[in-house]
Amino acid sequence: MRSLIVFLALVCAAAAQVDWSRCGWEHGTTKSNEWCPNGYVATGACACKGSKKCDSRSAFSIRCCKLQNCYDGIGRYNCHTQGGAKGVNIECPNGQAVFGTCSSLDFSKCPYNGKKVAASVECCDSIPSLKLSWTDCHWMYASNSGTHLTCPNGQVMTGRCGSESFANCKNGRMTSGIKCCKVLS
């Protein structure tokens, strides 16, 4: 019996997978961070420049998908904020994914290290651990404000870019962006 319990504990502690059928959008207002519910990881984002265009009511949104694991409610730990000015690609360090975010509308409103920035991401480790490829990653950008960017199934969000009032991402050509990295099995 003890061997069976140890075996099940090892199986549960294996690399996390994502349940792509259990996803939803969380909506945020300027000046606040919006987190995925515990046990969920970010797989997409929406940002607006100058107006609330994400679902016609939100300054920004974050798409969250359920982590498959043995212990419901266990999720993120070892979290820290990464922030940046308008047009800056903000990335989580290797091994971490985005579990929360903030995005400004018209001028820098997201709190970061005692100052206000255009956008920020909450980078965390997860239980069970997400194993991410750091060579199979790509940036996606939106040219229109209010576009919902979504990582393809099999990938999670590991970074983002915000613009404020004008298109500032990708050398001033795009309004927002997200970085997606493949989840390894």
C-alpha positions as CSV (number, residue, x, y, z in Angstrom):
1,M,0.0,0.0,0.0
2,R,2.8,2.4,0.9
3,S,4.4,1.8,-2.5
4,L,1.2,2.7,-4.3
5,I,0.9,6.0,-2.4
6,V,4.5,6.9,-3.2
7,F,3.9,6.0,-6.9
8,L,0.7,8.2,-7.0
9,A,2.6,11.1,-5.4
10,L,5.3,10.8,-8.0
11,V,2.8,10.7,-10.8
12,C,1.0,13.8,-9.5
13,A,4.3,15.6,-9.1
14,A,5.2,15.0,-12.8
15,A,5.2,17.8,-15.3
16,A,1.9,19.7,-15.4
17,Q,-0.3,19.7,-18.5
18,V,-2.9,22.2,-19.4
19,D,-6.6,21.4,-19.9
20,W,-7.3,23.4,-23.1
21,S,-11.0,22.8,-22.8
22,R,-11.2,24.7,-19.4
23,C,-10.2,28.2,-20.4
24,G,-11.8,31.6,-19.8
25,W,-11.1,35.4,-19.8
26,E,-10.5,37.5,-16.6
27,H,-11.1,41.2,-17.0
28,G,-9.0,44.0,-15.5
29,T,-9.2,47.7,-14.9
30,T,-6.3,50.2,-15.2
31,K,-4.1,50.4,-12.1
32,S,-4.7,46.9,-11.0
33,N,-3.2,43.5,-11.6
34,E,-5.6,40.7,-12.8
35,W,-4.6,37.2,-11.8
36,C,-5.6,33.9,-13.2
37,P,-7.6,31.9,-10.6
38,N,-5.4,29.6,-8.6
39,G,-4.7,26.4,-10.5
40,Y,-4.8,28.3,-13.9
41,V,-2.1,29.7,-16.2
42,A,-2.2,32.5,-18.7
43,T,-2.6,31.6,-22.4
44,G,-3.6,34.9,-23.9
45,A,-4.2,38.6,-23.4
46,C,-6.1,41.6,-24.7
47,A,-5.0,45.2,-24.4
48,C,-6.5,48.5,-25.5
49,K,-4.8,51.8,-26.3
50,G,-6.8,54.7,-25.0
51,S,-10.2,53.1,-24.5
52,K,-11.9,50.0,-22.9
53,K,-12.2,47.8,-25.9
54,C,-11.6,44.3,-24.5
55,D,-15.1,42.9,-24.5
56,S,-16.4,46.5,-24.6
57,R,-15.8,46.9,-20.9
58,S,-12.3,46.2,-19.9
59,A,-9.0,48.0,-20.0
60,F,-7.3,44.6,-20.5
61,S,-8.1,40.9,-20.2
62,I,-6.1,37.7,-19.6
63,R,-7.1,34.3,-20.8
64,C,-6.5,31.5,-18.3
65,C,-6.5,27.7,-18.7
66,K,-6.7,25.1,-16.0
67,L,-3.6,23.2,-15.0
68,Q,-4.2,19.5,-14.9
69,N,-3.0,18.2,-11.6
70,C,-4.0,15.9,-8.7
71,Y,-4.6,18.6,-6.2
72,D,-7.3,21.1,-7.1
73,G,-6.4,24.7,-6.0
74,I,-2.7,24.2,-6.0
75,G,-1.0,26.4,-8.6
76,R,1.5,29.2,-8.5
77,Y,4.3,30.1,-6.2
78,N,7.6,32.0,-6.2
79,C,5.9,34.9,-8.1
80,H,7.5,38.2,-9.0
81,T,6.5,41.1,-11.1
82,Q,8.3,42.1,-14.4
83,G,7.3,45.5,-15.7
84,G,8.2,47.7,-18.7
85,A,7.6,51.0,-20.5
86,K,5.3,51.2,-23.5
87,G,6.6,49.1,-26.4
88,V,8.9,47.0,-24.3
89,N,8.7,43.2,-24.6
90,I,8.4,42.1,-21.0
91,E,9.5,38.4,-20.4
92,C,9.4,36.0,-17.6
93,P,12.7,34.3,-16.7
94,N,13.3,30.8,-18.1
95,G,11.1,28.3,-16.4
96,Q,8.3,30.6,-15.4
97,A,5.0,31.4,-17.0
98,V,2.6,34.3,-16.7
99,F,-0.1,33.9,-14.1
100,G,-1.2,37.6,-13.9
101,T,-0.9,40.9,-15.7
102,C,-1.6,44.6,-15.8
103,S,-2.0,46.9,-18.8
104,S,-2.5,50.7,-19.0
105,L,-4.9,52.6,-21.3
106,D,-3.6,56.1,-22.0
107,F,-0.6,56.5,-19.7
108,S,1.5,54.4,-17.3
109,K,-0.7,53.1,-14.4
110,C,0.6,49.7,-13.6
111,P,2.6,49.5,-10.3
112,Y,6.1,48.2,-10.6
113,N,9.0,48.7,-8.1
114,G,7.6,51.9,-6.7
115,K,6.8,53.5,-10.1
116,K,4.1,53.3,-12.8
117,V,4.8,51.4,-16.0
118,A,2.7,50.7,-19.2
119,A,2.4,46.9,-18.6
120,S,3.5,44.2,-16.2
121,V,3.3,40.5,-15.9
122,E,3.3,38.2,-12.8
123,C,5.8,35.5,-13.4
124,C,5.5,32.3,-11.3
125,D,6.5,28.7,-11.0
126,S,3.7,26.2,-10.8
127,I,2.8,23.1,-8.8
128,P,3.0,20.6,-10.5
129,S,5.8,22.1,-12.5
130,L,5.2,23.3,-16.1
131,K,8.1,22.2,-18.3
132,L,8.5,24.8,-20.9
133,S,10.6,24.9,-24.1
134,W,12.7,28.1,-24.3
135,T,13.7,27.4,-27.9
136,D,10.2,26.8,-29.2
137,C,8.7,30.3,-28.4
138,H,7.4,33.1,-30.5
139,W,5.8,36.6,-30.1
140,M,2.3,37.4,-31.5
141,Y,1.2,41.0,-32.0
142,A,-2.1,42.7,-32.6
143,S,-2.4,45.7,-34.9
144,N,-5.8,46.7,-33.6
145,S,-6.7,47.7,-30.1
146,G,-9.0,45.3,-28.3
147,T,-7.7,42.2,-30.2
148,H,-7.7,39.0,-28.1
149,L,-4.3,37.3,-28.7
150,T,-4.3,33.6,-27.8
151,C,-1.4,31.2,-27.7
152,P,-2.0,28.1,-29.8
153,N,-3.0,24.9,-27.8
154,G,0.1,23.4,-26.3
155,Q,1.6,26.8,-25.4
156,V,1.4,29.2,-22.5
157,M,2.1,32.9,-22.1
158,T,5.6,33.9,-20.9
159,G,5.6,37.6,-21.8
160,R,3.7,40.6,-23.1
161,C,4.0,44.1,-24.6
162,G,1.8,47.1,-23.9
163,S,1.3,50.4,-25.8
164,E,-0.8,52.9,-23.9
165,S,-2.3,55.5,-26.3
166,F,-0.5,54.7,-29.5
167,A,0.9,51.6,-31.2
168,N,4.3,51.2,-29.6
169,C,5.0,47.4,-29.7
170,K,7.1,45.9,-32.5
171,N,8.9,49.2,-33.4
172,G,5.7,51.2,-33.2
173,R,3.6,49.1,-35.6
174,M,1.5,47.0,-33.1
175,T,-0.8,47.8,-30.2
176,S,0.0,44.8,-28.0
177,G,1.8,41.5,-28.0
178,I,2.3,38.2,-26.1
179,K,5.1,35.7,-26.0
180,C,4.0,32.0,-26.1
181,C,6.2,29.0,-25.3
182,K,5.5,25.3,-25.9
183,V,4.6,23.1,-22.9
184,L,6.7,20.0,-22.9
185,S,5.1,16.7,-21.9
